[in-house]
Amino acid sequence: MRRRKGMKSGSWVLLMMLLLATATVAAKEEEEEKEKATGALKVKVGVVLDSDDYGKVDLSCISMALSDFYASRSHFKTRVVLKPMDSNGTVVDAAAAALELIKKEEVQAIIGPTSSMQANFMIDIGDKAHVPIISFSATRPSLTSHRSPFFFRVAQDDSSQVKAIGAIVKTFKWRNVVPIYVDNEFGDGIIPYLINALQEVNTHVPYQSIISPDVTDDHLTSELYKLMTMQTRVFVVHMLPDLASRIFMKAKQIGMMKKEYVWIITDSVTNMLESIKPSTFESMQGVIGLKTYVPRTEKLESFERDWRKRFLRYYPKMGDAPALDVFALWAYDAAWALAIAVEKAGTDNLKYSQTNFTTLNYLYNLGANQNGEKLRVAFSKVKFKGLAGEFSVKNGQLDSEIFEIVNVIGNGRRNVGFWSPESELRTELERGRDGLRTIIWGGGDSGVPPEGWEIPTNEKKLRVVVPVKDGFWEFVSVVRDPVTNETKVSGYCIDVFKAVIEALPYAVAYELIPFHKSAAESGGTYNDLVDQIYYGKFDALVGDLTIRANRSRYIDYTLPFAESGVSMVVPIMSTKNTNAWVFIKPLTGHLWSLTGGFFLVMALVVWTLEHRVNEEFRGSPLDQVFTSLWYSFSTMVFAHREITLNNWTRFVMIVWLFVVLIITQSYTASLASYLTVQEFKPAVTDINQLQKNGEKIGHKVGSFIHEILKSLKFEDDQLKTYRTTEEMHELLSKGSANGGISAAMDENPYIKLFLAKYCSQYTTTEPTFKADGFGFGFPKGSPLVPDISRAILEVAESDRMREIENAWFKKVQECSISDASKLSSTRLSIGSFWALFVIVACVSAVSVICYIIKFLYEQKGVWLNENRLTTRERLRELGKIFMDRDAGAHPLRRRVFINGAPVHPQPLFIRDNDHPRAD
């Protein structure tokens, strides 16, 4: 949309209409001669434009397009005849012109109007009359084909450039942007799309500056001064060139065109920079603009030369021909496309059917264009290479989204890159690198890009609010000197904030302001402080502020500078183990079962390996069972006295005795701790049981813990508050039955301070809740947040954070109540010994398998005996042999004791013929 002048006097209007009429005289004379020769059918097309300089340029381009088109197409059966009418720069006159063209002239289409507000009415008229409305300058986004299929916009709508603006903002990492736009349908039409595009790149719009089209200089200056009082220094200007020129001249006067400021102008200004006075350019140095990309071709350059000659022939009194802008090129292409569509649509029926136009039936009785639908379809399919680039209509709108990024320097502009939906920002449209070329910012600075924000000029200090607390002063302490009446603010959070400010790459002046709700009480809850930031009364909030999701809707947090979490504090209950069954506690039930099972397994292994060669393991079956069990379990106390003769048995027993040694020593140590060490237990372990029993639980005054406890279904009469560690200790000492509390729930940093003071009386227990830690709060969209967050990381990774923590929490580090050995279980489990049991099992299995293989090999005569008829009989024989003594083994021996002393063992298994009594 371009500049429009105001209403004119009657004589001036008459003169302008005469000029509009003469614009097509030469073209008509040429066409009449050709029509006589070819017999082409005239097709009336209306033109509704403002009769200002821009209207003259546009109408001349439309006429020239038709002249050029038919000059090389004399065989076409149709000829477009223009019926121009003046819209006088008003909505009413534009609508009246459209009605007259449809009613009296029965035009097949209308080219125009100039502005979006005029088009808003004409679209409805064209839709009812089935007359295509083709506009090349109405750029308001809401004027789409979804509203009427007979409306075509052969121009880029304003919303097509918002993603390019977002890409520029994202490239330079500006967090806040203030749009400045004219207060009419053209101005505010782009704003919803612009805000969405900025939000997609995480940029906030803290304020919108709305300028009246008729704004006075004093009002304009006042608004600019208001912008200076804000932190944001990035502005997007969307308005017509005349009003934009006034803004930049005023901004230059009051010092808003310096290097700290960033000005971005939309294509409504950049597309018409040639029409801006040179004096205005001096006030626009460093401005970034988006301009519709028009490829420079030989056809375009030839057209510009021919157009100047023809224009001056049409309007000799104008002296110099005005500069051609992209709207004039779109007007040329629109007329060219319409001529193609008229020819394709045919001439079967160019009449109107007589139907009532119900919406405006009090003025006119309109008909419907019988050829309108064909013409609409034909126009939507036209494609060709026009002066402004490739011409193609998609969904009723010109399919063109490429923008040129320019930098206003001197008396002109300088290309710094391009933007397209496919490649976004690039230095060249094809084969260029990503990003933009070097930009000359305000003040002629081409170095570091502006930050996009600064502390307001009328408020040199950042107003930082701090809470006034009644306890836990290690975090924030506000003390007033009664003598000097000076307020001293200190604490861990304050020292961290000061260190973070010092770590910033630039200086930020600030003042710490304690917050009091009234003269009689301390500053309220943190929600009250958050409200102060949200309503703009302060610039930052510093303290032990927990990052919470509900608060993030009103303020922006920095990264946390201290870890947090929520736990429950309960008294410690000490007891001694006087239970008669305490000897069972050192081992878990599973370990007891596994150990007992292995004793049985070892009894079976020893019997298997020894009973055929060792008399100690022989006798009746019952004797063998008891002897094997006795031998196995006596190894527990190393009281086994039976000798082993089988080498496999000795191998197994070496490993097993080592395992028994480890288990017995561990058991002895654990049992000793149970019997001698005092056991500490938390007095409360289940918060749900507290709630069910109606016992009381405490939390810090004003803390969000209250919300957590309410979510756990605690009643109000079960909740008690405290302000200091002393109050917390007093309530816990009394207990719930005596007007105190059974437990307290609080954040971990406060709990650490409390436990440091009462080192051996309390402990923490479940449940635990996650919290995101302490952070600093800033207004939504504050540009300080990312820089402060980066500075927090730098301080946290340095020794400075450790020094601050030692200064305020050294006692916490020296006193640790979380003695895991006192509260955690000392019972031994399978997890500590499973590897030993696996080794014993493997050794035993290997020994038994090897022994059985050796036995089967020695008895191969039995299972190879062919006289045995069945396998069962063979197995029965092998079993009988396995249960008997091994006659071929080393002589069976047993130890003989005389008076408690062993003597030389005597042979036990003697053949009959070797018996000493044998004859």
Order of alpha helices (4+ residues) and beta strands (2+ residues): alpha-alpha-beta-alpha-beta-alpha-beta-alpha-beta-beta-alpha-beta-alpha-alpha-beta-alpha-beta-alpha-beta-alpha-alpha-beta-alpha-alpha-beta-beta-alpha-beta-beta-beta-beta-beta-beta-beta-beta-beta-alpha-beta-alpha-beta-beta-beta-alpha-alpha-alpha-beta-alpha-beta-alpha-beta-alpha-beta-alpha-beta-beta-alpha-alpha-alpha-alpha-alpha-alpha-beta-beta
